[in-house]
Amino acid sequence: MPSNDEHEMSKPPAPSLSSALAFWFKLGWISFGGPAGQIAIMHDELVERRRWISQSRFLHALNYCMVLPGPEAQQLATYLGWLMHGARGGIAAGVLFVLPSLLILGTLSWLYLRWGEQPIAAALLYTVKPAVVAIVLAAAWRIASRTITHRALLVLAVMALVAVGFLKLPFPGVILAAALIGVVLGRVFPDLAGPRATPQASSVPGSPCAIDDDDPPPAHARFHRWRTLRIALVFLAIWTFAITVLALPGLGLGPTPLQLAWFHTKAALLTFGGAYAVLPYVYQAAVEHYQWLSAAQMIDGLALGETTPGPLIMVVAFVGYLAGWFAQMTGPDSQALAGAIGATIATVFTFLPSFLFILAGGPLIEGTRHRLALQGPLLGITAAVVGVIVSLALFFAQHALLDASGDPDWFAIAIACIALAMLTRFRRGVIEVVAASALAGLGYWLVTGL
C-alpha cells in the first residue's frame, strides 16, 4: 500500500484554468446523447482519463445536481468547474456547455423558418416526427424503470397523465400536488424508495486524482453565511435588472421579451426530472397560452433539439427564436435579429437559476459530503414526471401519426415502431435513430413524392 508521500507524488497536477476552459469548450460541441451521454463523457474525461477529480467527489456532485430543478448535466459541469476554479471556473463551464448548442440551434431555427416549407425539408421532418414520438416514449420507459418501484407510484404516474394529458390541468399545480402526495406515500409506505441509480463507473482504485476523496474543500468551496447571502443578492440583482430593462417601453420590442423572461424563469424552477418533464409545461405556455408557435412547429423544434449537442432543454431557444421572429420585435425587415434576441432571452432566463444553485449551494454540499437521499416529495415528483412524459408522447402522436383527415398514417406509425425498437431493444443512439428516420423520409419522398 503506498504511503501518503508516494500517494501525493503520484497525484496529477491540478488543471490550469486555461486547460479546463479548453475542455469545457470542447465538451459543448461534442455533448450529444442527452444527460446520460453528457455525464458519461465528463466521467470518462475528468475521472478516468485526466484524473482531475475522484469518482467519489464526482458522484457526490452528481447526486446534488440530480435533485435540483434544471438540466443536471449542465449543472454538473458548472459544479465541477466551480470546484476546480471557483466562481469564474463554474460560470465559464456552464456557459461553454450551453453556448455551442445555442449557436447551432439558432442557425437551425433560421434555416427552418426560411426553407422549412421546401419539399425536401418537409420530407425529412415527415419521418423525424414519428421518431420523436418514439424518443419521448423511450425516455418515459427509462425513467419509469428507475423510479416506479411501488404500485402507489404507478397510480400517481397515471393520475399525473390524466391530469395533464386529459384534464389539461396546469403543470406547476400537478407537480406541487405530486410532491405533497409523495410526502404522504413516504410515510404510509416506508419501503417506497427503491435503490438509487448511479452511473456505471470503472475508475481504478488507488489512482490518485488532483481533487481526491480525502482532500478538504478548497477555500472558495467552504461555506460562509455572508458569502452565500452575497451571491444570492447578486443573482437577484442581475435578474431584477434584466427584467426591468425588458419591461422598458422605450426599448420598442413589445411585450414578447418580458413574457419570455417571466415564463422561462418559472420553467427553470420547475424542471424536476429533466427536460422531458418540463416540455409539456413549455407546450402549454408556448403553444396554447402565448401562441408563440404552433403544435407542429413545437414537434419540429424538439426534433431539431435532439440532433444538437447540449441539454435537450435547449429546445427553449427554438421557442424563443420563433416567438421573436413572429412577433417581429425589431420590425418586419429584421426578423432574424428578433429571433436571435428571443432565443438569447429564453436561454439566459432558463439557465440563470442553475448558476445560483451551484455557486450558493455548492459550499453546503461540499461541507456535508453526505449522499443525498431521495425524499418523499421527490419520489412523488419523479413518479408524476413519468405520467407527464407519456402525456407529451400522446400529444406528439396526435400530430405525427395521423394524417390531415385524422386517420392513421401507417407509414409514420411504422417509422415510430421501428425507431422505438432501435432505441429500446437494440440500444441505438438518438442521433442514429433521427438520421435513419430522416433518410427514410427522403427515400419515401423520392419514391412517392409525398
WOMOGI-V368798 format. One record per residue. N is the residue number from 1. RES is the residue in one letter. SS is DSSP state (alpha for helix, beta for strand, coil for the rest). NEAR is the number of other ideal C-beta (glycine too) atoms within 12 Angstrom. Layout:
# WOMOGI-V368798
n->[N & N]
res->[RES & RES]
ss->[SS & SS]
near->[NEAR & NEAR]
This chain:
# WOMOGI-V368798
n->[1 & 2 & 3 & 4 & 5 & 6 & 7 & 8 & 9 & 10 & 11 & 12 & 13 & 14 & 15 & 16 & 17 & 18 & 19 & 20 & 21 & 22 & 23 & 24 & 25 & 26 & 27 & 28 & 29 & 30 & 31 & 32 & 33 & 34 & 35 & 36 & 37 & 38 & 39 & 40 & 41 & 42 & 43 & 44 & 45 & 46 & 47 & 48 & 49 & 50 & 51 & 52 & 53 & 54 & 55 & 56 & 57 & 58 & 59 & 60 & 61 & 62 & 63 & 64 & 65 & 66 & 67 & 68 & 69 & 70 & 71 & 72 & 73 & 74 & 75 & 76 & 77 & 78 & 79 & 80 & 81 & 82 & 83 & 84 & 85 & 86 & 87 & 88 & 89 & 90 & 91 & 92 & 93 & 94 & 95 & 96 & 97 & 98 & 99 & 100 & 101 & 102 & 103 & 104 & 105 & 106 & 107 & 108 & 109 & 110 & 111 & 112 & 113 & 114 & 115 & 116 & 117 & 118 & 119 & 120 & 121 & 122 & 123 & 124 & 125 & 126 & 127 & 128 & 129 & 130 & 131 & 132 & 133 & 134 & 135 & 136 & 137 & 138 & 139 & 140 & 141 & 142 & 143 & 144 & 145 & 146 & 147 & 148 & 149 & 150 & 151 & 152 & 153 & 154 & 155 & 156 & 157 & 158 & 159 & 160 & 161 & 162 & 163 & 164 & 165 & 166 & 167 & 168 & 169 & 170 & 171 & 172 & 173 & 174 & 175 & 176 & 177 & 178 & 179 & 180 & 181 & 182 & 183 & 184 & 185 & 186 & 187 & 188 & 189 & 190 & 191 & 192 & 193 & 194 & 195 & 196 & 197 & 198 & 199 & 200 & 201 & 202 & 203 & 204 & 205 & 206 & 207 & 208 & 209 & 210 & 211 & 212 & 213 & 214 & 215 & 216 & 217 & 218 & 219 & 220 & 221 & 222 & 223 & 224 & 225 & 226 & 227 & 228 & 229 & 230 & 231 & 232 & 233 & 234 & 235 & 236 & 237 & 238 & 239 & 240 & 241 & 242 & 243 & 244 & 245 & 246 & 247 & 248 & 249 & 250 & 251 & 252 & 253 & 254 & 255 & 256 & 257 & 258 & 259 & 260 & 261 & 262 & 263 & 264 & 265 & 266 & 267 & 268 & 269 & 270 & 271 & 272 & 273 & 274 & 275 & 276 & 277 & 278 & 279 & 280 & 281 & 282 & 283 & 284 & 285 & 286 & 287 & 288 & 289 & 290 & 291 & 292 & 293 & 294 & 295 & 296 & 297 & 298 & 299 & 300 & 301 & 302 & 303 & 304 & 305 & 306 & 307 & 308 & 309 & 310 & 311 & 312 & 313 & 314 & 315 & 316 & 317 & 318 & 319 & 320 & 321 & 322 & 323 & 324 & 325 & 326 & 327 & 328 & 329 & 330 & 331 & 332 & 333 & 334 & 335 & 336 & 337 & 338 & 339 & 340 & 341 & 342 & 343 & 344 & 345 & 346 & 347 & 348 & 349 & 350 & 351 & 352 & 353 & 354 & 355 & 356 & 357 & 358 & 359 & 360 & 361 & 362 & 363 & 364 & 365 & 366 & 367 & 368 & 369 & 370 & 371 & 372 & 373 & 374 & 375 & 376 & 377 & 378 & 379 & 380 & 381 & 382 & 383 & 384 & 385 & 386 & 387 & 388 & 389 & 390 & 391 & 392 & 393 & 394 & 395 & 396 & 397 & 398 & 399 & 400 & 401 & 402 & 403 & 404 & 405 & 406 & 407 & 408 & 409 & 410 & 411 & 412 & 413 & 414 & 415 & 416 & 417 & 418 & 419 & 420 & 421 & 422 & 423 & 424 & 425 & 426 & 427 & 428 & 429 & 430 & 431 & 432 & 433 & 434 & 435 & 436 & 437 & 438 & 439 & 440 & 441 & 442 & 443 & 444 & 445 & 446 & 447 & 448 & 449 & 450]
res->[M & P & S & N & D & E & H & E & M & S & K & P & P & A & P & S & L & S & S & A & L & A & F & W & F & K & L & G & W & I & S & F & G & G & P & A & G & Q & I & A & I & M & H & D & E & L & V & E & R & R & R & W & I & S & Q & S & R & F & L & H & A & L & N & Y & C & M & V & L & P & G & P & E & A & Q & Q & L & A & T & Y & L & G & W & L & M & H & G & A & R & G & G & I & A & A & G & V & L & F & V & L & P & S & L & L & I & L & G & T & L & S & W & L & Y & L & R & W & G & E & Q & P & I & A & A & A & L & L & Y & T & V & K & P & A & V & V & A & I & V & L & A & A & A & W & R & I & A & S & R & T & I & T & H & R & A & L & L & V & L & A & V & M & A & L & V & A & V & G & F & L & K & L & P & F & P & G & V & I & L & A & A & A & L & I & G & V & V & L & G & R & V & F & P & D & L & A & G & P & R & A & T & P & Q & A & S & S & V & P & G & S & P & C & A & I & D & D & D & D & P & P & P & A & H & A & R & F & H & R & W & R & T & L & R & I & A & L & V & F & L & A & I & W & T & F & A & I & T & V & L & A & L & P & G & L & G & L & G & P & T & P & L & Q & L & A & W & F & H & T & K & A & A & L & L & T & F & G & G & A & Y & A & V & L & P & Y & V & Y & Q & A & A & V & E & H & Y & Q & W & L & S & A & A & Q & M & I & D & G & L & A & L & G & E & T & T & P & G & P & L & I & M & V & V & A & F & V & G & Y & L & A & G & W & F & A & Q & M & T & G & P & D & S & Q & A & L & A & G & A & I & G & A & T & I & A & T & V & F & T & F & L & P & S & F & L & F & I & L & A & G & G & P & L & I & E & G & T & R & H & R & L & A & L & Q & G & P & L & L & G & I & T & A & A & V & V & G & V & I & V & S & L & A & L & F & F & A & Q & H & A & L & L & D & A & S & G & D & P & D & W & F & A & I & A & I & A & C & I & A & L & A & M & L & T & R & F & R & R & G & V & I & E & V & V & A & A & S & A & L & A & G & L & G & Y & W & L & V & T & G & L]
ss->[coil & coil & coil & alpha & alpha & alpha & alpha & alpha & alpha & coil & coil & coil & coil & coil & coil & coil & alpha & alpha & alpha & alpha & alpha & alpha & alpha & alpha & alpha & alpha & alpha & alpha & alpha & alpha & coil & coil & coil & alpha & alpha & alpha & alpha & alpha & alpha & alpha & alpha & alpha & alpha & alpha & alpha & alpha & alpha & alpha & alpha & coil & coil & coil & beta & coil & alpha & alpha & alpha & alpha & alpha & alpha & alpha & alpha & alpha & alpha & alpha & alpha & coil & coil & coil & coil & coil & alpha & alpha & alpha & alpha & alpha & alpha & alpha & alpha & alpha & alpha & alpha & alpha & alpha & alpha & alpha & alpha & alpha & alpha & alpha & alpha & alpha & alpha & alpha & alpha & alpha & alpha & alpha & alpha & alpha & alpha & alpha & alpha & alpha & alpha & alpha & alpha & alpha & alpha & alpha & alpha & alpha & alpha & alpha & alpha & coil & coil & coil & alpha & alpha & alpha & alpha & alpha & alpha & alpha & alpha & alpha & alpha & alpha & alpha & alpha & alpha & alpha & alpha & alpha & alpha & alpha & alpha & alpha & alpha & alpha & alpha & alpha & alpha & alpha & alpha & alpha & coil & coil & coil & alpha & alpha & alpha & alpha & alpha & alpha & alpha & alpha & alpha & alpha & alpha & alpha & alpha & alpha & alpha & alpha & coil & coil & coil & coil & alpha & alpha & alpha & alpha & alpha & alpha & alpha & alpha & alpha & alpha & alpha & alpha & alpha & alpha & alpha & alpha & alpha & alpha & coil & coil & coil & coil & coil & coil & coil & coil & coil & coil & coil & coil & coil & coil & coil & coil & coil & coil & coil & coil & coil & coil & beta & coil & coil & coil & coil & coil & coil & coil & alpha & alpha & alpha & coil & coil & coil & alpha & alpha & alpha & alpha & alpha & alpha & alpha & alpha & alpha & alpha & alpha & alpha & alpha & alpha & alpha & alpha & alpha & alpha & alpha & alpha & alpha & alpha & alpha & coil & alpha & alpha & alpha & coil & coil & coil & coil & alpha & alpha & alpha & alpha & alpha & alpha & alpha & alpha & alpha & alpha & alpha & alpha & alpha & coil & coil & coil & coil & coil & coil & alpha & alpha & alpha & alpha & alpha & alpha & alpha & alpha & alpha & alpha & alpha & alpha & alpha & alpha & alpha & coil & coil & coil & coil & coil & alpha & alpha & alpha & alpha & alpha & alpha & alpha & alpha & alpha & alpha & alpha & alpha & coil & coil & coil & coil & coil & alpha & alpha & alpha & alpha & alpha & alpha & alpha & alpha & alpha & alpha & alpha & alpha & alpha & alpha & alpha & alpha & coil & coil & coil & coil & coil & coil & coil & alpha & alpha & alpha & alpha & alpha & alpha & alpha & alpha & alpha & alpha & alpha & alpha & alpha & alpha & alpha & alpha & alpha & alpha & alpha & alpha & alpha & alpha & alpha & alpha & alpha & alpha & alpha & alpha & alpha & alpha & alpha & alpha & alpha & alpha & coil & coil & coil & coil & coil & coil & coil & alpha & alpha & alpha & alpha & alpha & alpha & alpha & alpha & alpha & alpha & alpha & alpha & alpha & alpha & alpha & alpha & alpha & alpha & alpha & alpha & alpha & alpha & alpha & alpha & alpha & coil & beta & coil & coil & coil & coil & coil & beta & coil & alpha & alpha & alpha & alpha & alpha & alpha & alpha & alpha & alpha & alpha & alpha & alpha & alpha & alpha & alpha & coil & coil & coil & coil & coil & alpha & alpha & alpha & alpha & alpha & alpha & alpha & alpha & alpha & alpha & alpha & alpha & alpha & alpha & alpha & alpha & alpha & alpha & alpha & coil & coil]
near->[7 & 14 & 9 & 13 & 10 & 12 & 18 & 17 & 12 & 19 & 25 & 22 & 17 & 23 & 28 & 15 & 21 & 14 & 23 & 34 & 27 & 19 & 35 & 43 & 24 & 22 & 42 & 36 & 24 & 25 & 40 & 31 & 30 & 37 & 38 & 32 & 25 & 39 & 40 & 28 & 33 & 45 & 35 & 25 & 28 & 41 & 37 & 24 & 19 & 30 & 29 & 40 & 43 & 34 & 32 & 24 & 37 & 38 & 32 & 31 & 47 & 38 & 30 & 35 & 40 & 38 & 28 & 37 & 36 & 44 & 46 & 38 & 46 & 52 & 46 & 48 & 52 & 48 & 49 & 48 & 44 & 43 & 42 & 41 & 31 & 27 & 31 & 22 & 37 & 41 & 34 & 31 & 46 & 42 & 30 & 33 & 48 & 48 & 35 & 28 & 43 & 40 & 25 & 28 & 43 & 41 & 23 & 33 & 45 & 28 & 23 & 33 & 32 & 16 & 16 & 30 & 16 & 16 & 19 & 20 & 25 & 24 & 28 & 34 & 40 & 37 & 38 & 44 & 45 & 42 & 48 & 48 & 42 & 41 & 46 & 46 & 34 & 36 & 38 & 41 & 24 & 27 & 36 & 32 & 16 & 28 & 39 & 32 & 27 & 24 & 15 & 28 & 39 & 22 & 22 & 42 & 41 & 25 & 30 & 44 & 32 & 21 & 29 & 39 & 30 & 17 & 17 & 18 & 26 & 22 & 42 & 29 & 20 & 40 & 39 & 23 & 28 & 44 & 31 & 21 & 31 & 37 & 22 & 19 & 34 & 28 & 18 & 16 & 23 & 12 & 16 & 32 & 28 & 19 & 11 & 22 & 21 & 21 & 31 & 15 & 21 & 14 & 28 & 15 & 14 & 17 & 24 & 29 & 36 & 30 & 37 & 28 & 24 & 16 & 24 & 14 & 27 & 22 & 13 & 23 & 36 & 19 & 22 & 17 & 14 & 12 & 22 & 25 & 15 & 17 & 31 & 21 & 16 & 21 & 29 & 19 & 16 & 23 & 27 & 17 & 16 & 26 & 24 & 16 & 19 & 33 & 20 & 16 & 13 & 8 & 19 & 17 & 29 & 24 & 22 & 37 & 37 & 28 & 32 & 44 & 36 & 26 & 36 & 47 & 35 & 27 & 42 & 37 & 28 & 39 & 43 & 41 & 47 & 41 & 42 & 44 & 45 & 42 & 46 & 45 & 42 & 46 & 45 & 34 & 33 & 38 & 29 & 20 & 20 & 27 & 21 & 40 & 39 & 19 & 25 & 28 & 32 & 37 & 39 & 38 & 47 & 47 & 45 & 40 & 43 & 47 & 37 & 38 & 35 & 46 & 50 & 47 & 48 & 47 & 48 & 54 & 47 & 48 & 51 & 47 & 49 & 45 & 48 & 40 & 35 & 26 & 31 & 23 & 36 & 23 & 17 & 13 & 9 & 16 & 25 & 26 & 22 & 35 & 40 & 30 & 35 & 49 & 45 & 34 & 41 & 49 & 43 & 34 & 38 & 46 & 45 & 37 & 34 & 45 & 42 & 35 & 38 & 44 & 37 & 32 & 34 & 43 & 33 & 24 & 34 & 28 & 19 & 17 & 25 & 13 & 18 & 23 & 19 & 29 & 20 & 28 & 28 & 32 & 43 & 42 & 45 & 45 & 49 & 51 & 47 & 42 & 44 & 52 & 44 & 39 & 39 & 44 & 38 & 26 & 35 & 41 & 30 & 24 & 32 & 41 & 34 & 23 & 17 & 8 & 7 & 10 & 11 & 17 & 26 & 14 & 27 & 36 & 24 & 21 & 36 & 36 & 24 & 25 & 42 & 31 & 20 & 27 & 35 & 22 & 14 & 15 & 15 & 24 & 23 & 36 & 27 & 22 & 36 & 36 & 24 & 28 & 43 & 33 & 20 & 31 & 34 & 25 & 21 & 27 & 23 & 15 & 12 & 14 & 13 & 23]
